[in-house]
Amino acid sequence: MANPSLQIGNSNWAIKEDNLLGYSTAGTRFVPQPITMTRASAGTRVNSSGLVETVELLGSEEITNGDFASDLTGWTGYGTRSATGGVATIGASANSGIYQGVLTQGVRYNVTVNVTSYDGVGTAQFADNNGNNLYTITETGIQTFTFISAATSANLILRGLSNALFSVSNVSVKESTKNNLARVDYDGTASSLLVEPERTNLLTYSEDFSNAVWSEVSGGSASNPVLTNDYAISPDGTQNATRCLFDMGGGTTTSDYSRLRYLNLTATTPLISIYIKSNNATTYQLNLSYGGDALFLVDAKPNEWTRVDKLTTASGSFDYRLELRGTKTSDDIADVLIWGAQAEEGSYPTSYIPTDGSTVTRVQDQYSKTGISNLINSEEGVLFVEMAALDSDGTYRYIKLSDGTTANTVQIRYSNVSNNIQALVYSSSALQAFTSYTPTDTTSFHKIAIKYKENDFALWVDGTEIGTDTSGTTALNLSSLVFTNFFGKVKQLQVFKTALTDSELATLTT
């Protein structure tokens, strides 16, 4: 079989800002072919360790002598400050600090610091020269935060106010990039490119259930749920999961409920979700609902975080609810851990969008590669994709080769028909070939290939030739690879400049 002229994935992933690594081969040489990626927002994924994380690229270290191995060399200071043994101590005079000129206006930074001591008197914080408080230190331990510099001056200041006395070590400041980064998602050891539509988490506090937008209420003989913040390790690998103890008090009627709720959420048929886990060896069954919508039973399992979701039928202003309620459960109590609540408008759940004080929108993922006529043969070839839809949502979702317009294309698409995959070729806006296949479930991965050559077109899926078309011309001037409103997961994509044989197509798609 000939080598592909362009490949993406197949467990070979690399990303940088604005690009996903595609590649080709020339003999024994590996030739990078960057694929343009745009998403003007951050996005999360499940990483190879099974943890939910925001995709981030960190630059080189901006701080000189952040480990204070050379005392305060590289730092400028004022007031009372000193360093010895790899630890810097600041305060306790009225106003003390150390700083370095590392900031650029408009740039996002990731800061990590180990606070070795803090007396709790006064205020210890990171700030800039424009008087902006960037982060307040309230406890000891390793602390991390990000910010976008609004300062017109370059100084990042570590300071104590009002006689604060504290010590730090291992200060690190790196430029942080979160926008326009491809997301490689993991399911066990299998990896795939995650491509999602724009969605907004309508909940303003997705992890802080103690905030006033959330409330604990009860009815009948039940008691208000009891919350304990930062009780356990959450799906993001840090100790920020909330323990929530529901207690029915022996109540068994629909008037008996122990409920955690988000007040006055306004949406049109939102989809609600939350990560949940039993806090002990018992599996608990709770109700997840949106206001007056029908209750939906969800399981909190031991030793396993589960993201549960429900597409609601209600609309308008209602409450997001997680609860034990009367005849809807056999549990009198439920001792569970919760994290990462979300409410989004859509027919299926998308990746977690963290919020902390306001709604947050994750912009649509988009991929394209133009100017690659040398990698595509317009007269004959194969487009191969191993992919899974996020949902059978009744919309057209395309991956295609094109001339930069819709007039000449070779495309594989999920159609607006439920669980339907289609392959099409257009030449000068005229349909030349069309075949389709209806698998049991398009949200499962399928290996799909379309072969195109004059009077010789075929669709192969999972090792089987699905259909052929023996009449038609090929697309003209193919020069681009484009994902058009494609929402799904892609394990691999390959482009071939020759029309592969049936045997080769069977091997490729099996």
N, C-alpha and C positions, 0 to 999 in steps of 0.2 A: 504494500500500500504506500502511495506517495505521502510524504510529510505534509501536514497542514501548512498553508501559507500564513495563517494567523491562528493563534490559540489564546484562550483565556481560561484560567483555573486549572482544573484537574489536579487539585491539591497544591498547585504552584501559584501562590498569591503574594503580591507585594503592592503596597499602596504608598502614595505620597500626596501632598496637597494637590487637588484638581485632577489626579490621575490614578487609574488602576493599571497595573502592569499587564499588558498583553505581550505576546512574543511570537517570533517565528524562528526558523532555523535556516541557516545557509551552510550546507555541508555539516560540519561538526560545530559550527559557530551558533551561539545563542544570540538572537537579535531582538532587543527590547522594542516593543510596539505599544507605547503608552495610550491607554483609552481615556478619553476625556470624561471626567466625572464632575457633576455639579449637584450640590444640595446646600443652599445658603443657610444652613443651620447645623447644629450638632445632631448626632443620632446614636442610639445604643445598639448593642449586639450581645449575643452570648459568646464569650470567648472560648478558647480551647480548654480552659480549666472549668468550664461550665458556669462561669460567673457573668452576671449582667454588668456591662460596663459601657460608658460613653467612649466612643472611638476617639483617640487623641494621639497626636504626634508631638513629641517634645523635642525642642531644639537643644543646642549645646548650652553648657552651664554659663550663666551670666555673672555669677558672683565670684569674686576673687577671695580666696582664703575663707570659704564658708565653713570650714571645719575648725577654724581658729588655731590651726597648728602653728601659725606664726603670730600668735597673739592677735593684735588688731591691725596687722599689716593689710593694706588695701581698703580699710574702713576709715571714714572720717567720723568724728564724734563730738559730742558736747555734753556738759554736765558730768555726772559720775558714771564711769564705765571702765571695765577692765577685762582682760582675758588671760586665762592660764589653763593649762592641761586640756586644751580643746574645748573649753567652755567660756562663753562671754557672759559677763554679769553687768546688768544695766540698772541704775537707780541706787539708792533711794533718795536722791535729791528731788526737788520739785519738778524738774524737767530735764530728762537725760535721754540720750539716744546715740545710735550709730547708723551710718547710711553709706550707700554707694550709688553712683550715677549710672543705673542700668536700664532705666525705663525709656520706652518710645511710645509716644501718644498713639492710641488706637490699637495697640498690640495687646493680645491676650497672653497672660503669664500664669504659670503654675508654680506655686511656692510651697516648699516643704520645710518644716523646722521642727527640731526636737526641743521642746520646752522642758528643761531639767528641773526648774523650780519656779514658783510664783507665789508671792506672799498674800495675794488677794487684796492688797491695799492699792488704791489708785487704779490707774488704767494702763495696761500693757497692750500694745497694738503695732501693726504695720500700717504705715501711712505714706503719702507722697508729699512733695514740697508744696503742692497746692492746697494742703490742708484736708485732703480726702482720707478718711479712715477706710482702709482696705480690709482689715481683719482685726478682731479683738481677741486677745489671748485670755482664756478664762480657766484653763486647767493645764496640768502638766501632760507630757507625752508627745508623740509624733503627731503633728497637725499639718493638714494640707488644704490649700484653698486656691482658687483661681480668680482672676479679675482682668478686666480690660482697662488699660491705663488711660485715664482722662487727663493726666497731668501734662502741662506744657513744659515742665522741667523734668529732669531725668532721675531725680533722687528717689530711691526706695529707702524708707526710714523705719528702723526698728526702735521704738521709743517707749519710755515710761513716763506717765503723767501723774501728777498729784502724789508724788513720793512712792510710786510703784517700784517694787524690787523684784527682778526676775532674772533667770539665767537661761541661755539657749546654746545649742550646739547644732552642727550640720545644717546650716541654712543653705537652701538650694533654690535658685530662681531660673526657670527655663521658659522660653517662648512656647506657647501652647497653641496648637492648631486643632480645631474641632470641626470647622465647616469644610464642606467639599471633600470629605473623606469617604472612600468606599468602605462598606461594612461586610466583612467576611464572618458569617454566622456559623456556629458549630452545633451539631446535634451528635453528642458523643464524639467520635473521632472524625466524622464526616463533616466537610466544610462546603459552604456554598455562598455565593454572592447574594446578599439580601437587597432587594429592590422594592421600595414601598411608596405608596402615594402620600400626599400631604395629609397630616392629621394633627389635631390639637388636643392636648390633655386639658379638659375643661375644669379639672380640679386644681385649685391654686396651691394646695399643700398635699402632695402625693405620698409623703413619708412621715410628716409630723402630725400624727393623729391627736396630739394634745393641743393643737392650734384651735382657736375659737370657731373656725369654719366647721370643725367636727364637734359633735356633741354625743354624750352618753345619756340615754334615756331608757325608761322602762315603763311597763304597765302591769296592772294586776298584782300578782304575788311576786313577780320578778324584780331583780335588782339592776341598777345601772351597771353596765360593764366597767371593769376596773382596768385601767391602762398602766403599763410600765414601759417607759421609753428606753431605747437602747439596751434591750434585755438580752438579745441573742444576735448571732451572726445572720445577716440577711442574704438574699441572692446576689448582692454585689460584693460579698466577702468581708464586709465590715460589720461591727457590732452596732447596728442601727435599726434592727427589727423591733417592733413593738409587741409586747405581750398583751393580749386582750382576754380577760376572764369574764365570760358570760355566765349568768346564774338565773335560772328560771324560778327558783324558790319553790319548786314542786308544782308550779302552775301548768295546766294542761289545756287551756282554752285559747282561742285566738286573741283574747284580750290580754293574755299573759305574754310579755315579750321583754327581752333584754337586748338593746339595740345600740349599735354604733352607726351614726349617720352623718352625712355631709349635707348641710342645710341649703335649701333654695338653689339647687342646680337647675339651670335653664338650658334645655336642649331639645332637639327634635329627634325622637327615637335614638337615643344614645346607646352605645355599647359600653358596658361597664365591666371592669376587671380588677383583680387584686391578687397578689401573691399571698398564699396562706399555707400554714403548716401546723400540725399538732405540736403542743409543747411537751407531750409525754408519749406513752406507748399506745394511746387510744386514738382511734379514728373518730372524729366528730363530724356531724352533719349540721351545717348551718344554712341559713337562707340568705341569698343575695338578690336584691330587688331594687327597683327604681320607683320610689313613691308608691302609688297605687297599683303598679304593675303586678302581674302574677309573680308569686315567689318562685325562686329557682334554687333547688337544693345543691349545695356544693360540699365536697369532702375536704376536711383538713386532715392530712395523713401524717403519721409519724415518720421521722427521718427523711422527709421528702417535701421540698418546696413545690407547690403546684400553683400555676397561674390559672385561676378560674375566671370565666367571663360569661356574660349574658347579654344578648341583643334584646333590648326592651321594646315594648309596643307602646309605652306611654310617651307623651310629649309635653312640652311646656315646662313649668317650674315645679320640680319635685325634689325629693330627698334620695340620695344614694344611701342604701341601707345594707348592713351586714348584721345579722341578728339570729338569736334563738326565738322561736315563736310557737306557742301553744301546740296545736295538733300537727304542726308542720315538721316536728322533729321528735325523736325519742330521747334526746339528750336533755338532762336537767341542768347540766353545766357544760361548758366548753372552754377549755384552756388552750388557746391557740396563739400563734405568732402571725403577724401580718406585716406587709410591706408593699410599697409600690402600687398604690391605687390609681386607677385611670378611668376616665369617661371620655369617649371620643365618638364623633358622628361617623358612622360607617357600618357596613354589613358584616365585617369581620375584624378581629382584633389585630392591631399592629404592635410593633416593638414598643417597649416601655419608654415613656417620655417623662423624666423627672421634673417636678415643679417645686418651688419654694417661695411662695408669695404672689405668684401670678400664673395665669395660664401660659403654656408654652406650645409653640407650633414647630413640628418637624416638617421641613419642606420636602417635596417629592425628590426621590433619587432619579437622576438622569444620566445615561451613558451614550457616548457616540464616538466614532472614529472616522474622520473625513480624510480625504486626500490619500487614499490607499488603493488607487486603481492598479498599482503594481502588485498588490496582494490578492486581487480578485480577477478572475477570468470571466468576462461577460458572456463568452460563447459557451462555456461549459464549466461545471463545478458542483460542489456540495456545500450546503450550510447545515451544520450539525450542532444541536444543543441538547444538553441534559438539564432538564428544568422541571420545576413544580410551581403551579399557581398558588397564590396565597388564598384564593377563594374562587369558586365558580360564580362570579358576581354579575354575569350578564353584560359584560363589556368586552370590546375588542382590545387585546393587548399584544403588541407586535415585537418581534426581533427580526430585523430585515437588513439585507444588502440593497443599496439603492444608488441612483445617480445624483443624489442630493435633493430629489423631488419625489413625488408620488407616481411619476409617469413610468419609471423603470425600477422594478423591485423584484427581489426574491425574498419571500417572507414566510416565517413560521409564526402562527398566532394562536392564542386562545380566542375563541369566537364569543359572540353574544348569546350563543346557544349553550345550555348547561352542559358542562363537561365535554366540550368539543375542541379538538385541535385541528387546525387547517393549515395547508401549505398552498401558496399561490405564487404565480409569476405574472408580472405585468410588463409589457413592452409597448412603449409609446402610448401609455394609458389604456391599452387594450389587454383584457385578461387572456392569457395564453395557456395557463394550466391551473387546475384546481383539484385538490384531493382533501379529504377530511377523515377524521378518526374520532370515535367517541369511546374513550377508556372508561373504566368504572369510576375513576376519581382523578381529576386533573391536579389535585393538591398533592398527590404522590409524584415522585420523580419518574420521568419517562425520558428515554433516549430517542431523539427525533432527528431525522435527516431528510432534507429535500435535495434530490438530484435534479439538475437542470441541464439540458442540451437540446438543440433543435429537434423537435419531434420525439423527444425521449425524456420524459419527466416522471418522477416517482417519489412517493412518500414512504419512508420506513420508520416504524416505531417498535422499539424493544425487540429487535431482531427479526421482525416480520415486515414484508412488503405489504403495505396497506392498500395502495392504489397506484395506477399509472395513468399517464396522459401521453398519447403518441402523436399529437398534432399541436404544433405551436412553435413560435420563435422565442428566442431568449431575450432577456432584458438588455438594454443598451447602456454602455458607459458606466458600469457599476464602479463606484469609487468610495462608498461609505458603508459603515456598519452603524446601525441606529437601533436603540431601544425606544419604542414609541408607546407611551402609556403602558409600558410593561411593568407589571407588579407581580413579583414571584421570587423564586430562588433559582440560581443557576450554578450547577456544579462545574460545568465546563462548556465551552463553545469552541468550535473549530470551523475554519473555512478551507476548502480544498479548491485548487485551480483545475482539477480534472474531474470528470464524471466517473466516480468509482464504480467498480463492477458490483453485481449483486452479491457476490461472496464477500467483497470488502465492506459493503453496506451492512450486511448481516453481522459481520464481526464488529463493526463500529458501533452498532446500535444494540448489541446484545449485552 
